[in-house]
Amino acid sequence: MDSPPQDSSPQGPQPAAPAVHEEAPREPILTLPVALTAYIALLALIHLRVLLPPELENWTIDVFGFIPKRYDSSLLNLQIPGGAGAKVWSFVTYSLLHANLTHLGFNVLWLLPFGSALARRFGAVRFFVFMAVTAAAGALAHLVTHEHAVAPMIGASASVSGAMAAAIRFAFARGSFLSFSRSDADTAAKVPALPLSRALRDGRVVAFLAVWFGVNIIFGVGAIGVDAETTSVAWQAHIGGFFAGLLLFALFDPVPRVRSDAADASSRDVSDRV
Protein backbone atom coordinates (compact mmCIF):
# COMPACT_ATOMS: atom_id res chain seq x y z
CA MET A 1 0.00 0.00 0.00
CA ASP A 2 1.35 3.37 -0.91
CA SER A 3 2.12 5.57 2.03
CA PRO A 4 0.44 9.00 2.06
CA PRO A 5 2.64 11.82 0.93
CA GLN A 6 4.48 13.52 3.73
CA ASP A 7 3.84 17.17 4.37
CA SER A 8 7.16 18.82 3.69
CA SER A 9 6.01 22.29 4.68
CA PRO A 10 7.76 23.72 7.72
CA GLN A 11 5.95 23.26 11.00
CA GLY A 12 5.22 25.94 13.52
CA PRO A 13 3.77 29.46 13.23
CA GLN A 14 4.31 31.28 9.99
CA PRO A 15 5.56 34.89 9.97
CA ALA A 16 2.78 37.36 9.33
CA ALA A 17 2.81 39.17 6.01
CA PRO A 18 3.64 42.86 6.36
CA ALA A 19 0.53 45.00 6.60
CA VAL A 20 -0.19 47.13 3.56
CA HIS A 21 -1.89 50.45 4.20
CA GLU A 22 -3.78 51.73 1.21
CA GLU A 23 -4.26 55.45 1.20
CA ALA A 24 -7.66 56.71 0.23
CA PRO A 25 -7.55 58.54 -3.07
CA ARG A 26 -7.03 62.21 -2.47
CA GLU A 27 -9.43 64.64 -3.97
CA PRO A 28 -7.82 67.42 -6.02
CA ILE A 29 -7.61 70.77 -4.29
CA LEU A 30 -9.97 72.36 -6.80
CA THR A 31 -12.29 70.43 -9.06
CA LEU A 32 -14.90 72.24 -11.08
CA PRO A 33 -18.16 70.68 -12.26
CA VAL A 34 -18.77 70.72 -15.98
CA ALA A 35 -21.59 73.28 -15.77
CA LEU A 36 -19.45 75.83 -13.94
CA THR A 37 -16.48 75.20 -16.22
CA ALA A 38 -18.69 75.85 -19.24
CA TYR A 39 -20.08 79.03 -17.67
CA ILE A 40 -16.61 80.43 -16.92
CA ALA A 41 -15.39 79.46 -20.40
CA LEU A 42 -18.37 81.30 -21.89
CA LEU A 43 -17.54 84.44 -19.89
CA ALA A 44 -13.91 84.26 -21.03
CA LEU A 45 -14.87 83.69 -24.66
CA ILE A 46 -17.29 86.62 -24.67
CA HIS A 47 -14.65 88.84 -23.08
CA LEU A 48 -12.59 88.48 -26.25
CA ARG A 49 -14.87 91.21 -27.58
CA VAL A 50 -12.27 93.65 -26.20
CA LEU A 51 -10.19 92.72 -29.26
CA LEU A 52 -12.82 94.21 -31.55
CA PRO A 53 -12.43 97.71 -32.99
CA PRO A 54 -13.65 100.34 -30.46
CA GLU A 55 -16.77 101.20 -32.45
CA LEU A 56 -17.87 97.57 -32.65
CA GLU A 57 -17.04 96.92 -29.00
CA ASN A 58 -19.13 99.90 -27.91
CA TRP A 59 -21.97 98.69 -30.11
CA THR A 60 -21.80 95.28 -28.41
CA ILE A 61 -22.08 96.87 -24.97
CA ASP A 62 -24.99 99.06 -26.08
CA VAL A 63 -26.88 96.13 -27.58
CA PHE A 64 -26.26 93.52 -24.88
CA GLY A 65 -25.63 95.66 -21.80
CA PHE A 66 -28.51 96.63 -19.53
CA ILE A 67 -29.55 100.27 -20.10
CA PRO A 68 -32.46 101.51 -17.96
CA LYS A 69 -33.11 104.31 -20.45
CA ARG A 70 -34.43 101.72 -22.94
CA TYR A 71 -37.58 101.49 -20.85
CA ASP A 72 -38.11 105.24 -20.49
CA SER A 73 -41.01 106.12 -22.77
CA SER A 74 -40.61 109.84 -22.10
CA LEU A 75 -37.64 110.07 -24.47
CA LEU A 76 -39.04 108.75 -27.71
CA ASN A 77 -36.32 110.36 -29.85
CA LEU A 78 -33.43 108.61 -28.09
CA GLN A 79 -32.14 105.83 -30.34
CA ILE A 80 -30.43 102.99 -28.45
CA PRO A 81 -28.96 100.10 -30.47
CA GLY A 82 -30.75 96.77 -30.08
CA GLY A 83 -34.33 97.86 -30.59
CA ALA A 84 -37.22 96.08 -28.92
CA GLY A 85 -35.33 92.78 -28.67
CA ALA A 86 -32.68 94.28 -26.40
CA LYS A 87 -35.42 95.16 -23.92
CA VAL A 88 -35.82 91.42 -23.39
CA TRP A 89 -32.43 89.78 -23.79
CA SER A 90 -30.39 92.48 -22.01
CA PHE A 91 -31.97 91.41 -18.69
CA VAL A 92 -29.60 88.43 -18.93
CA THR A 93 -26.93 89.20 -21.54
CA TYR A 94 -25.46 92.10 -19.55
CA SER A 95 -24.26 89.53 -17.01
CA LEU A 96 -22.02 87.89 -19.63
CA LEU A 97 -20.06 91.08 -20.35
CA HIS A 98 -17.22 92.52 -18.28
CA ALA A 99 -15.31 95.77 -18.40
CA ASN A 100 -11.82 94.29 -18.05
CA LEU A 101 -9.89 91.26 -16.78
CA THR A 102 -9.94 92.51 -13.19
CA HIS A 103 -13.72 92.79 -13.29
CA LEU A 104 -14.02 89.31 -14.79
CA GLY A 105 -11.42 87.83 -12.44
CA PHE A 106 -13.09 89.04 -9.25
CA ASN A 107 -16.45 87.63 -10.31
CA VAL A 108 -14.91 84.26 -11.22
CA LEU A 109 -12.94 84.20 -7.94
CA TRP A 110 -16.12 84.63 -5.89
CA LEU A 111 -17.93 82.11 -8.06
CA LEU A 112 -15.42 79.26 -7.73
CA PRO A 113 -16.31 77.94 -4.25
CA PHE A 114 -20.01 78.83 -4.18
CA GLY A 115 -20.78 78.19 -7.85
CA SER A 116 -19.05 74.80 -7.70
CA ALA A 117 -21.25 73.61 -4.84
CA LEU A 118 -24.37 75.00 -6.48
CA ALA A 119 -23.64 73.49 -9.90
CA ARG A 120 -23.08 70.07 -8.31
CA ARG A 121 -26.30 70.36 -6.36
CA PHE A 122 -28.55 71.73 -9.12
CA GLY A 123 -27.15 70.05 -12.20
CA ALA A 124 -26.41 71.91 -15.43
CA VAL A 125 -29.91 72.93 -16.52
CA ARG A 126 -31.06 74.20 -13.12
CA PHE A 127 -27.72 75.97 -12.63
CA PHE A 128 -27.88 77.89 -15.92
CA VAL A 129 -31.53 78.85 -15.40
CA PHE A 130 -30.77 79.95 -11.85
CA MET A 131 -27.90 82.17 -13.02
CA ALA A 132 -30.19 83.75 -15.63
CA VAL A 133 -33.01 84.36 -13.12
CA THR A 134 -30.70 86.01 -10.58
CA ALA A 135 -29.18 88.13 -13.36
CA ALA A 136 -32.68 89.30 -14.31
CA ALA A 137 -33.46 90.06 -10.66
CA GLY A 138 -30.31 92.18 -10.45
CA ALA A 139 -31.27 94.04 -13.61
CA LEU A 140 -34.75 94.68 -12.26
CA ALA A 141 -33.34 96.09 -9.02
CA HIS A 142 -31.03 98.33 -11.06
CA LEU A 143 -33.91 99.48 -13.25
CA VAL A 144 -36.08 100.41 -10.27
CA THR A 145 -33.29 102.45 -8.68
CA HIS A 146 -31.80 103.94 -11.89
CA GLU A 147 -34.89 104.59 -13.96
CA HIS A 148 -33.34 107.22 -16.25
CA ALA A 149 -29.74 105.97 -16.39
CA VAL A 150 -28.09 105.92 -19.82
CA ALA A 151 -24.86 104.15 -18.86
CA PRO A 152 -24.94 100.41 -19.64
CA MET A 153 -24.60 98.03 -16.70
CA ILE A 154 -22.49 94.93 -17.28
CA GLY A 155 -21.08 92.16 -15.11
CA ALA A 156 -22.01 88.77 -13.64
CA SER A 157 -21.97 89.83 -10.01
CA ALA A 158 -25.76 89.82 -9.58
CA SER A 159 -25.69 86.14 -10.57
CA VAL A 160 -22.60 85.52 -8.44
CA SER A 161 -24.33 87.16 -5.49
CA GLY A 162 -27.37 84.96 -6.08
CA ALA A 163 -25.18 81.85 -6.14
CA MET A 164 -23.54 82.86 -2.87
CA ALA A 165 -26.92 83.50 -1.22
CA ALA A 166 -28.28 80.14 -2.39
CA ALA A 167 -25.15 78.30 -1.25
CA ILE A 168 -25.34 79.56 2.33
CA ARG A 169 -28.69 77.78 2.64
CA PHE A 170 -26.70 74.53 2.91
CA ALA A 171 -23.05 75.57 3.20
CA PHE A 172 -22.91 75.36 7.01
CA ALA A 173 -24.97 72.20 7.47
CA ARG A 174 -23.11 69.19 8.83
CA GLY A 175 -21.03 67.62 6.06
CA SER A 176 -21.33 70.56 3.67
CA PHE A 177 -18.45 72.48 2.15
CA LEU A 178 -18.15 75.19 4.84
CA SER A 179 -18.72 72.91 7.84
CA PHE A 180 -15.97 71.43 10.02
CA SER A 181 -17.07 67.88 9.13
CA ARG A 182 -16.82 68.33 5.38
CA SER A 183 -17.53 65.35 3.11
CA ASP A 184 -16.24 64.88 -0.44
CA ALA A 185 -17.28 67.58 -2.90
CA ASP A 186 -20.29 65.80 -4.39
CA THR A 187 -21.66 64.69 -1.01
CA ALA A 188 -20.97 68.07 0.57
CA ALA A 189 -22.96 69.80 -2.16
CA LYS A 190 -26.03 67.63 -1.59
CA VAL A 191 -26.62 67.76 2.14
CA PRO A 192 -30.18 68.82 3.05
CA ALA A 193 -30.56 72.60 3.22
CA LEU A 194 -31.59 74.51 6.30
CA PRO A 195 -35.07 76.05 6.20
CA LEU A 196 -34.72 79.78 5.54
CA SER A 197 -36.08 80.77 8.94
CA ARG A 198 -33.61 78.40 10.64
CA ALA A 199 -30.70 79.54 8.47
CA LEU A 200 -31.28 83.17 9.42
CA ARG A 201 -30.95 82.20 13.10
CA ASP A 202 -27.60 80.51 12.51
CA GLY A 203 -24.77 82.72 13.75
CA ARG A 204 -22.47 81.63 10.94
CA VAL A 205 -25.04 82.58 8.30
CA VAL A 206 -25.62 85.95 9.95
CA ALA A 207 -21.86 86.54 10.09
CA PHE A 208 -21.57 85.64 6.40
CA LEU A 209 -24.33 88.10 5.54
CA ALA A 210 -22.58 90.84 7.50
CA VAL A 211 -19.29 90.18 5.73
CA TRP A 212 -20.97 90.03 2.32
CA PHE A 213 -22.74 93.33 2.74
CA GLY A 214 -19.60 94.86 4.21
CA VAL A 215 -17.45 93.75 1.29
CA ASN A 216 -19.97 95.12 -1.20
CA ILE A 217 -20.15 98.44 0.56
CA ILE A 218 -16.40 98.86 1.06
CA PHE A 219 -14.94 97.38 -2.10
CA GLY A 220 -17.90 97.15 -4.47
CA VAL A 221 -16.22 95.04 -7.13
CA GLY A 222 -18.97 93.55 -9.28
CA ALA A 223 -21.50 94.56 -11.91
CA ILE A 224 -20.54 98.08 -12.93
CA GLY A 225 -21.85 100.89 -15.07
CA VAL A 226 -19.64 101.75 -18.02
CA ASP A 227 -19.59 104.91 -20.08
CA ALA A 228 -17.01 107.28 -21.48
CA GLU A 229 -16.54 109.23 -18.27
CA THR A 230 -17.44 107.21 -15.21
CA THR A 231 -17.25 103.75 -13.74
CA SER A 232 -19.62 103.08 -10.84
CA VAL A 233 -20.68 100.09 -8.79
CA ALA A 234 -24.27 98.97 -9.32
CA TRP A 235 -24.66 97.71 -5.76
CA GLN A 236 -28.46 97.56 -6.08
CA ALA A 237 -28.02 94.84 -8.71
CA HIS A 238 -25.87 92.86 -6.28
CA ILE A 239 -28.59 93.03 -3.65
CA GLY A 240 -31.32 92.15 -6.15
CA GLY A 241 -29.43 89.05 -7.26
CA PHE A 242 -28.56 88.11 -3.69
CA PHE A 243 -32.12 88.23 -2.39
CA ALA A 244 -33.40 86.39 -5.48
CA GLY A 245 -30.91 83.59 -4.82
CA LEU A 246 -31.77 83.45 -1.13
CA LEU A 247 -35.54 83.40 -1.63
CA LEU A 248 -35.82 81.36 -4.84
CA PHE A 249 -33.34 78.66 -3.84
CA ALA A 250 -36.09 76.25 -2.78
CA LEU A 251 -37.70 76.38 -6.24
CA PHE A 252 -34.51 75.04 -7.83
CA ASP A 253 -33.26 72.72 -5.11
CA PRO A 254 -33.67 69.01 -6.01
CA VAL A 255 -32.49 67.78 -2.58
CA PRO A 256 -35.30 66.94 -0.12
CA ARG A 257 -35.75 69.52 2.63
CA VAL A 258 -34.35 68.83 6.09
CA ARG A 259 -36.71 68.59 9.08
CA SER A 260 -36.54 71.29 11.74
CA ASP A 261 -35.13 68.93 14.39
CA ALA A 262 -32.48 67.71 11.95
CA ALA A 263 -31.62 71.29 11.14
CA ASP A 264 -31.12 72.01 14.81
CA ALA A 265 -28.78 69.02 15.08
CA SER A 266 -26.78 70.07 12.01
CA SER A 267 -26.28 73.56 13.41
CA ARG A 268 -24.37 72.07 16.34
CA ASP A 269 -21.51 71.14 14.03
CA VAL A 270 -19.16 73.52 15.83
CA SER A 271 -20.49 73.29 19.39
CA ASP A 272 -20.06 69.49 19.42
CA ARG A 273 -16.33 70.03 19.07
CA VAL A 274 -15.93 72.54 21.91
Steps between C-alpha positions, in 0.01 A plus 500: 500500500635837409577720794332843503720782387684670780436865564832665432385847599675643804319454828427768752355852471554682176625861498222747436503681168583869535189714524428713196330832564311628201452872499160626403511683170552867560260743350661778295521835673264659249268307274239681298174344382439504128218756521714755683797437272279565198361818657847640575622403152202684351583814700863482386404443137258793499764722659706464183272773367760744638708407194237649271539850356378763753188586301390137480583435865291798609216379280517159670472659844209719389311207350562239770563714808212597727396864443209624714435780251368241251185477709447875536210588272540872567797523263360368176772661286789325676629222275671216689647211298321167539142609449211322667689170525765650727226588748460126553839336460704770678342393832737202476767577239647790699620243754724336238696819428784644707691825488849352535693197627495625859122528490470152350760352735333621819164359394654163409697494828182543705319248283751215533411368848130589507423436133673161515280381786188639336573349158556158659178529695275637224640332192574686177150602391385627840834677549484692171135596552576610855787722383271658239218561751731665754652712222150617405422576865815712521404686184152564635641641824731724296212615281283593798779704659649649179191565293655763271860375486665495157823323596492126422534262794711190442641223717407161647504606863121499543507132401809438713327664795196280441719189494664601827162564665364164383813316614481626858165322531699175527865604529514479881294184546686199636708343223470794261788692348530771769443272800775352718390145411525545125429202273629453145396770254199322351363389838569838658301673227193283557441513873144606591462878517397691808152654490535873434364599840747263670791614283442863595533403868835331441783721624730391219243595236442837665876559514529410131224746414675774696829434323332485159323830542814653647715389208248637251482832676875542550646352184204477263668289234225351285247601237596852398369781286721586205505816294758737360547695821410298806519154647263433790394201705141388447461374856120485468544228237715302743228517763227412250689190389587406857144512630372316191749220566414486869123495450472296179748230600225259606339513154819366341625268772459129410618377843219416746455758775640431846264476799517770766641264765765378256586858419550572867734201527700605193550849640691351793786407269735738680367477856543120503873554465540751784 
